[in-house]
Amino acid sequence: MAILNIKNLPDEIYRKLRERAAGQRRSVAQEVTHILAEALDAAEPLSILELRGLGKERWAGKDAAARVAEERRSWD
């Protein structure tokens, strides 16, 4: 396994990391590994351009402006 050293880690970040690790019953090293694994395994966010046309079948034949107005009226 590789070893990772972090230099000049601010004390406040280390304190929060230590508290988070304790809350999860992990060592600081285990918590850092967990955080990095989650961040690196997370799905890549979609570009707004990739969302173009998403849901168009659901809204086909419906008046979107009327639906928004109806939803806003329900907030009161």
N, CA, C and O atoms as CSV, one atom per row, in Angstrom:
chain,resi,resn,atom,element,x,y,z
A,1,MET,N,N,0.836,-1.187,0.000
A,1,MET,CA,C,0.000,0.000,0.000
A,1,MET,C,C,0.879,1.248,0.000
A,1,MET,O,O,1.980,1.259,0.551
A,2,ALA,N,N,0.366,2.282,-0.626
A,2,ALA,CA,C,1.096,3.544,-0.703
A,2,ALA,C,C,0.969,4.320,0.597
A,2,ALA,O,O,0.059,4.092,1.395
A,3,ILE,N,N,1.897,5.236,0.789
A,3,ILE,CA,C,1.877,6.127,1.951
A,3,ILE,C,C,1.697,7.539,1.438
A,3,ILE,O,O,2.355,7.950,0.482
A,4,LEU,N,N,0.811,8.278,2.070
A,4,LEU,CA,C,0.542,9.660,1.679
A,4,LEU,C,C,0.851,10.568,2.862
A,4,LEU,O,O,0.282,10.401,3.941
A,5,ASN,N,N,1.735,11.514,2.666
A,5,ASN,CA,C,2.054,12.513,3.684
A,5,ASN,C,C,1.458,13.838,3.248
A,5,ASN,O,O,1.549,14.209,2.078
A,6,ILE,N,N,0.856,14.544,4.172
A,6,ILE,CA,C,0.287,15.854,3.879
A,6,ILE,C,C,1.036,16.878,4.715
A,6,ILE,O,O,1.043,16.809,5.944
A,7,LYS,N,N,1.658,17.819,4.043
A,7,LYS,CA,C,2.409,18.860,4.737
A,7,LYS,C,C,1.556,20.104,4.864
A,7,LYS,O,O,0.714,20.392,4.013
A,8,ASN,N,N,1.785,20.829,5.929
A,8,ASN,CA,C,1.133,22.126,6.163
A,8,ASN,C,C,-0.388,22.032,6.218
A,8,ASN,O,O,-1.085,22.930,5.746
A,9,LEU,N,N,-0.898,20.955,6.789
A,9,LEU,CA,C,-2.343,20.821,6.979
A,9,LEU,C,C,-2.757,21.755,8.105
A,9,LEU,O,O,-2.238,21.646,9.216
A,10,PRO,N,N,-3.680,22.668,7.839
A,10,PRO,CA,C,-4.090,23.602,8.895
A,10,PRO,C,C,-4.641,22.869,10.122
A,10,PRO,O,O,-5.332,21.858,10.000
A,11,ASP,N,N,-4.327,23.389,11.282
A,11,ASP,CA,C,-4.760,22.772,12.539
A,11,ASP,C,C,-6.270,22.601,12.594
A,11,ASP,O,O,-6.757,21.580,13.080
A,12,GLU,N,N,-7.011,23.574,12.110
A,12,GLU,CA,C,-8.480,23.519,12.165
A,12,GLU,C,C,-9.020,22.366,11.322
A,12,GLU,O,O,-9.963,21.687,11.728
A,13,ILE,N,N,-8.434,22.146,10.168
A,13,ILE,CA,C,-8.866,21.022,9.329
A,13,ILE,C,C,-8.538,19.703,10.018
A,13,ILE,O,O,-9.352,18.779,10.013
A,14,TYR,N,N,-7.359,19.610,10.605
A,14,TYR,CA,C,-6.985,18.379,11.300
A,14,TYR,C,C,-7.918,18.121,12.487
A,14,TYR,O,O,-8.310,16.981,12.737
A,15,ARG,N,N,-8.269,19.179,13.211
A,15,ARG,CA,C,-9.181,19.026,14.349
A,15,ARG,C,C,-10.527,18.480,13.876
A,15,ARG,O,O,-11.064,17.546,14.472
A,16,LYS,N,N,-11.070,19.060,12.807
A,16,LYS,CA,C,-12.359,18.591,12.278
A,16,LYS,C,C,-12.256,17.152,11.788
A,16,LYS,O,O,-13.171,16.353,11.983
A,17,LEU,N,N,-11.151,16.834,11.159
A,17,LEU,CA,C,-10.927,15.480,10.666
A,17,LEU,C,C,-10.853,14.487,11.811
A,17,LEU,O,O,-11.431,13.403,11.737
A,18,ARG,N,N,-10.141,14.855,12.871
A,18,ARG,CA,C,-10.019,13.993,14.048
A,18,ARG,C,C,-11.387,13.776,14.698
A,18,ARG,O,O,-11.711,12.657,15.097
A,19,GLU,N,N,-12.191,14.835,14.805
A,19,GLU,CA,C,-13.529,14.715,15.380
A,19,GLU,C,C,-14.433,13.830,14.520
A,19,GLU,O,O,-15.182,12.996,15.028
A,20,ARG,N,N,-14.343,14.035,13.217
A,20,ARG,CA,C,-15.153,13.223,12.300
A,20,ARG,C,C,-14.754,11.753,12.399
A,20,ARG,O,O,-15.617,10.876,12.424
A,21,ALA,N,N,-13.463,11.483,12.456
A,21,ALA,CA,C,-12.973,10.107,12.586
A,21,ALA,C,C,-13.470,9.475,13.879
A,21,ALA,O,O,-13.908,8.324,13.885
A,22,ALA,N,N,-13.403,10.221,14.964
A,22,ALA,CA,C,-13.869,9.700,16.250
A,22,ALA,C,C,-15.363,9.389,16.198
A,22,ALA,O,O,-15.812,8.384,16.749
A,23,GLY,N,N,-16.123,10.245,15.540
A,23,GLY,CA,C,-17.567,10.020,15.413
A,23,GLY,C,C,-17.900,8.775,14.611
A,23,GLY,O,O,-18.957,8.173,14.797
A,24,GLN,N,N,-17.005,8.396,13.728
A,24,GLN,CA,C,-17.206,7.198,12.903
A,24,GLN,C,C,-16.449,5.982,13.441
A,24,GLN,O,O,-16.461,4.907,12.841
A,25,ARG,N,N,-15.792,6.176,14.586
A,25,ARG,CA,C,-14.976,5.125,15.217
A,25,ARG,C,C,-13.896,4.620,14.262
A,25,ARG,O,O,-13.684,3.419,14.093
A,26,ARG,N,N,-13.222,5.597,13.643
A,26,ARG,CA,C,-12.114,5.288,12.748
A,26,ARG,C,C,-10.890,6.065,13.204
A,26,ARG,O,O,-10.994,7.045,13.942
A,27,SER,N,N,-9.737,5.612,12.754
A,27,SER,CA,C,-8.528,6.404,12.965
A,27,SER,C,C,-8.558,7.560,11.972
A,27,SER,O,O,-9.343,7.550,11.024
A,28,VAL,N,N,-7.714,8.543,12.187
A,28,VAL,CA,C,-7.641,9.667,11.250
A,28,VAL,C,C,-7.244,9.146,9.863
A,28,VAL,O,O,-7.810,9.574,8.857
A,29,ALA,N,N,-6.293,8.243,9.807
A,29,ALA,CA,C,-5.857,7.686,8.524
A,29,ALA,C,C,-7.005,6.951,7.825
A,29,ALA,O,O,-7.185,7.089,6.615
A,30,GLN,N,N,-7.775,6.176,8.582
A,30,GLN,CA,C,-8.916,5.473,7.994
A,30,GLN,C,C,-9.965,6.455,7.486
A,30,GLN,O,O,-10.571,6.244,6.436
A,31,GLU,N,N,-10.171,7.520,8.235
A,31,GLU,CA,C,-11.162,8.518,7.827
A,31,GLU,C,C,-10.723,9.231,6.551
A,31,GLU,O,O,-11.538,9.452,5.656
A,32,VAL,N,N,-9.459,9.589,6.460
A,32,VAL,CA,C,-8.940,10.226,5.243
A,32,VAL,C,C,-9.108,9.286,4.053
A,32,VAL,O,O,-9.531,9.714,2.979
A,33,THR,N,N,-8.781,8.015,4.237
A,33,THR,CA,C,-8.934,7.030,3.168
A,33,THR,C,C,-10.393,6.927,2.746
A,33,THR,O,O,-10.691,6.860,1.554
A,34,HIS,N,N,-11.304,6.914,3.716
A,34,HIS,CA,C,-12.736,6.824,3.425
A,34,HIS,C,C,-13.208,8.057,2.637
A,34,HIS,O,O,-13.915,7.920,1.638
A,35,ILE,N,N,-12.826,9.239,3.079
A,35,ILE,CA,C,-13.220,10.477,2.406
A,35,ILE,C,C,-12.694,10.503,0.969
A,35,ILE,O,O,-13.426,10.838,0.038
A,36,LEU,N,N,-11.427,10.149,0.802
A,36,LEU,CA,C,-10.853,10.138,-0.549
A,36,LEU,C,C,-11.537,9.116,-1.446
A,36,LEU,O,O,-11.818,9.406,-2.609
A,37,ALA,N,N,-11.808,7.928,-0.923
A,37,ALA,CA,C,-12.479,6.899,-1.716
A,37,ALA,C,C,-13.871,7.362,-2.151
A,37,ALA,O,O,-14.253,7.172,-3.306
A,38,GLU,N,N,-14.628,7.968,-1.235
A,38,GLU,CA,C,-15.964,8.469,-1.589
A,38,GLU,C,C,-15.886,9.547,-2.659
A,38,GLU,O,O,-16.664,9.546,-3.613
A,39,ALA,N,N,-14.948,10.459,-2.495
A,39,ALA,CA,C,-14.818,11.560,-3.451
A,39,ALA,C,C,-14.414,11.055,-4.830
A,39,ALA,O,O,-14.909,11.548,-5.844
A,40,LEU,N,N,-13.534,10.090,-4.871
A,40,LEU,CA,C,-13.048,9.594,-6.149
A,40,LEU,C,C,-14.005,8.622,-6.816
A,40,LEU,O,O,-13.981,8.471,-8.037
A,41,ASP,N,N,-14.847,7.960,-6.033
A,41,ASP,CA,C,-15.817,7.017,-6.586
A,41,ASP,C,C,-17.132,7.688,-6.965
A,41,ASP,O,O,-17.977,7.075,-7.618
A,42,ALA,N,N,-17.309,8.941,-6.558
A,42,ALA,CA,C,-18.560,9.650,-6.849
A,42,ALA,C,C,-18.730,9.788,-8.356
A,42,ALA,O,O,-17.761,9.955,-9.097
A,43,ALA,N,N,-19.966,9.714,-8.783
A,43,ALA,CA,C,-20.263,9.864,-10.205
A,43,ALA,C,C,-19.893,11.268,-10.671
A,43,ALA,O,O,-20.053,12.246,-9.939
A,44,GLU,N,N,-19.406,11.345,-11.879
A,44,GLU,CA,C,-19.081,12.642,-12.450
A,44,GLU,C,C,-20.379,13.423,-12.652
A,44,GLU,O,O,-21.354,12.869,-13.161
A,45,PRO,N,N,-20.407,14.688,-12.265
A,45,PRO,CA,C,-21.626,15.470,-12.470
A,45,PRO,C,C,-21.894,15.666,-13.956
A,45,PRO,O,O,-20.974,15.777,-14.766
A,46,LEU,N,N,-23.172,15.706,-14.288
A,46,LEU,CA,C,-23.556,15.917,-15.673
A,46,LEU,C,C,-23.399,17.381,-16.045
A,46,LEU,O,O,-23.627,18.273,-15.228
A,47,SER,N,N,-23.017,17.607,-17.256
A,47,SER,CA,C,-22.977,18.954,-17.794
A,47,SER,C,C,-24.410,19.378,-18.075
A,47,SER,O,O,-25.254,18.541,-18.394
A,48,ILE,N,N,-24.689,20.658,-17.962
A,48,ILE,CA,C,-26.024,21.159,-18.285
A,48,ILE,C,C,-26.387,20.814,-19.724
A,48,ILE,O,O,-27.561,20.621,-20.041
A,49,LEU,N,N,-25.396,20.736,-20.584
A,49,LEU,CA,C,-25.662,20.379,-21.985
A,49,LEU,C,C,-26.121,18.933,-22.121
A,49,LEU,O,O,-26.877,18.603,-23.034
A,50,GLU,N,N,-25.667,18.068,-21.212
A,50,GLU,CA,C,-26.088,16.670,-21.257
A,50,GLU,C,C,-27.528,16.491,-20.788
A,50,GLU,O,O,-28.136,15.451,-21.038
A,51,LEU,N,N,-28.071,17.485,-20.117
A,51,LEU,CA,C,-29.441,17.402,-19.604
A,51,LEU,C,C,-30.474,17.876,-20.619
A,51,LEU,O,O,-31.677,17.734,-20.400
A,52,ARG,N,N,-30.004,18.437,-21.727
A,52,ARG,CA,C,-30.912,18.961,-22.746
A,52,ARG,C,C,-31.887,17.874,-23.202
A,52,ARG,O,O,-31.473,16.789,-23.611
A,53,GLY,N,N,-33.179,18.176,-23.128
A,53,GLY,CA,C,-34.207,17.262,-23.591
A,53,GLY,C,C,-34.624,16.225,-22.564
A,53,GLY,O,O,-35.554,15.457,-22.808
A,54,LEU,N,N,-33.956,16.189,-21.426
A,54,LEU,CA,C,-34.288,15.203,-20.405
A,54,LEU,C,C,-35.687,15.479,-19.857
A,54,LEU,O,O,-35.963,16.590,-19.404
A,55,GLY,N,N,-36.549,14.508,-19.892
A,55,GLY,CA,C,-37.914,14.653,-19.368
A,55,GLY,C,C,-38.906,15.213,-20.360
A,55,GLY,O,O,-40.050,15.487,-19.995
A,56,LYS,N,N,-38.499,15.391,-21.609
A,56,LYS,CA,C,-39.417,15.998,-22.572
A,56,LYS,C,C,-40.655,15.132,-22.802
A,56,LYS,O,O,-41.729,15.658,-23.097
A,57,GLU,N,N,-40.519,13.827,-22.672
A,57,GLU,CA,C,-41.681,12.949,-22.841
A,57,GLU,C,C,-42.722,13.209,-21.749
A,57,GLU,O,O,-43.927,13.166,-22.000
A,58,ARG,N,N,-42.242,13.475,-20.553
A,58,ARG,CA,C,-43.144,13.711,-19.421
A,58,ARG,C,C,-43.928,15.004,-19.584
A,58,ARG,O,O,-45.075,15.099,-19.148
A,59,TRP,N,N,-43.309,16.003,-20.213
A,59,TRP,CA,C,-43.943,17.310,-20.363
A,59,TRP,C,C,-44.633,17.484,-21.710
A,59,TRP,O,O,-45.209,18.542,-21.968
A,60,ALA,N,N,-44.589,16.484,-22.567
A,60,ALA,CA,C,-45.220,16.586,-23.887
A,60,ALA,C,C,-46.715,16.869,-23.735
A,60,ALA,O,O,-47.422,16.165,-23.014
A,61,GLY,N,N,-47.182,17.904,-24.422
A,61,GLY,CA,C,-48.606,18.240,-24.409
A,61,GLY,C,C,-49.070,18.955,-23.155
A,61,GLY,O,O,-50.271,19.165,-22.988
A,62,LYS,N,N,-48.167,19.334,-22.271
A,62,LYS,CA,C,-48.545,20.029,-21.040
A,62,LYS,C,C,-48.048,21.470,-21.090
A,62,LYS,O,O,-47.020,21.769,-21.698
A,63,ASP,N,N,-48.788,22.340,-20.449
A,63,ASP,CA,C,-48.410,23.746,-20.371
A,63,ASP,C,C,-47.525,23.928,-19.144
A,63,ASP,O,O,-48.013,23.948,-18.014
A,64,ALA,N,N,-46.222,24.059,-19.374
A,64,ALA,CA,C,-45.270,24.152,-18.270
A,64,ALA,C,C,-45.519,25.389,-17.418
A,64,ALA,O,O,-45.413,25.326,-16.193
A,65,ALA,N,N,-45.850,26.520,-18.052
A,65,ALA,CA,C,-46.099,27.759,-17.307
A,65,ALA,C,C,-47.299,27.597,-16.380
A,65,ALA,O,O,-47.275,28.068,-15.243
A,66,ALA,N,N,-48.345,26.934,-16.861
A,66,ALA,CA,C,-49.533,26.702,-16.032
A,66,ALA,C,C,-49.193,25.780,-14.863
A,66,ALA,O,O,-49.682,25.977,-13.750
A,67,ARG,N,N,-48.369,24.789,-15.112
A,67,ARG,CA,C,-47.977,23.854,-14.047
A,67,ARG,C,C,-47.154,24.558,-12.976
A,67,ARG,O,O,-47.336,24.309,-11.784
A,68,VAL,N,N,-46.249,25.438,-13.399
A,68,VAL,CA,C,-45.440,26.193,-12.446
A,68,VAL,C,C,-46.329,27.109,-11.617
A,68,VAL,O,O,-46.164,27.201,-10.401
A,69,ALA,N,N,-47.265,27.781,-12.262
A,69,ALA,CA,C,-48.184,28.669,-11.548
A,69,ALA,C,C,-49.019,27.886,-10.536
A,69,ALA,O,O,-49.229,28.343,-9.413
A,70,GLU,N,N,-49.490,26.716,-10.933
A,70,GLU,CA,C,-50.263,25.853,-10.030
A,70,GLU,C,C,-49.427,25.442,-8.819
A,70,GLU,O,O,-49.910,25.467,-7.687
A,71,GLU,N,N,-48.187,25.069,-9.059
A,71,GLU,CA,C,-47.300,24.663,-7.970
A,71,GLU,C,C,-47.047,25.827,-7.016
A,71,GLU,O,O,-47.051,25.653,-5.797
A,72,ARG,N,N,-46.828,27.010,-7.577
A,72,ARG,CA,C,-46.584,28.185,-6.724
A,72,ARG,C,C,-47.796,28.532,-5.874
A,72,ARG,O,O,-47.647,28.941,-4.722
A,73,ARG,N,N,-48.985,28.375,-6.422
A,73,ARG,CA,C,-50.206,28.639,-5.640
A,73,ARG,C,C,-50.336,27.668,-4.462
A,73,ARG,O,O,-50.923,28.009,-3.434
A,74,SER,N,N,-49.797,26.480,-4.613
A,74,SER,CA,C,-49.910,25.476,-3.534
A,74,SER,C,C,-49.008,25.813,-2.361
A,74,SER,O,O,-49.172,25.246,-1.280
A,75,TRP,N,N,-48.046,26.733,-2.548
A,75,TRP,CA,C,-47.116,27.089,-1.484
A,75,TRP,C,C,-47.764,27.967,-0.410
A,75,TRP,O,O,-47.273,28.031,0.717
A,76,ASP,N,N,-48.853,28.636,-0.753
A,76,ASP,CA,C,-49.497,29.562,0.197
A,76,ASP,C,C,-50.371,28.857,1.194
A,76,ASP,O,O,-50.975,29.503,2.051
